[in-house]
């Protein structure tokens, strides 16, 4: 019985850990976004190309491979840049870029409210 209880406890801890890590990543991503991205993308907008916002509908319409994996597409955009957007590959670490992508995805799903 103890073995089963230990297994269940370990399983629950394993399932809950990623959820709290993702929430923390989005919070950290928001801080990184504020420092590095908000000058052009405050509130999910875009001061360079007004029609290319970070709203979910615009990401779907304009971001390559967005429908194949939202955060992966956002990571690629932030990492390598495209068009008027600069690359952040030499500015942010991979984990920082992943956190920004998690934040952008979270905010776009909420409508940047």
N, C-alpha and C positions, 0 to 999 in steps of 0.2 A: 504494500500500500504506500509506503514512504517513497519507493522508487517511482511509482506513478505520480504521486504528488510533486516530487522533485522535477520530473519530466514536464509536467503541466506548467509548473512555475517557470522553469527555464524557457519553455516555449512561449509563454505569455511575455516574459521579459524580452525575448528576442523579437517578438512582434511589435512590442510597444517602443522599443528603442529607436527604430527608424522613424517612427512618427514624430517623436520629440526632436530628433536630429533634423528632420525636414523643416519643422517649424522654426528651429533655431537658425537653420540655413537661410530661410526666407527673411528672417529678421536681420541677420548679418548682411544678406543681399540688399536689403533696403538701405542699410547704412552705406554700403559700398556704392549703390546706385546714387544716393544723395551726393556723395563726394565726387563721383566720376561721370555720371550720366545726366543728372538733373539739369545741368546747364542747357542742354539741348532737348531733354525729354521730360521736363517737369510735368507732373500730373499725367504722364503717359502721352504727352503731346510730342510735337517735333517742330522746332523753330526753323529748321533748314528747309524741310519739305513738309508742309502742313498736311498733305494727304497721306503721309507715311507715319502715322502715329503708332503707338504701342497698344492701341485698342485691339481686342481680339479679332474683330472683322478685318482690320487693316493688316494684322500679322498673317491672317489666313490668305488675304489677297496678294500680299507683296513679299512675304518672307519665304524664300525657297525651302522646300521640304518641311514646312510647318505642319502640314497634315500628317506627315510620317512620324513626327515626334516633336512636340512643341518645344520642350526644353532643349533638346538636341539642336534644333534649328536656331534657337535663340543663342545658344552657346557658340555655334558656328559664326553667327552674325557678329557677336561681341568679340570673339577671338580674332577673326580675320577682317572684319569690317566689310563694307561694300558700298559702292557709289560714294555718297558724301560722308558716310560714317567711317571714322578711323578704326584701325585695328587696335585691340587692347592686349594682344598676345604678349607684348613686352612691358605692359603696364600692370596688369593684374595676373595673379596666379591662376592655375586651372581651377582650384577650389573657389577662389573669389568669383571667377566667371560663372561657375556652376551656381553659386549662391545668388548672383545677380539674375541669372536665368530663372531660378526658382522664384525669385521675387517678382520679376516681370510677368511670368506665367500666372502667378497668384493674383497680381493686380489686374492683369488683363481679363482674367476670368471674373473678377469682381467689378469690372468696368472702371477701374481706377477711381473708385469712390473714396 
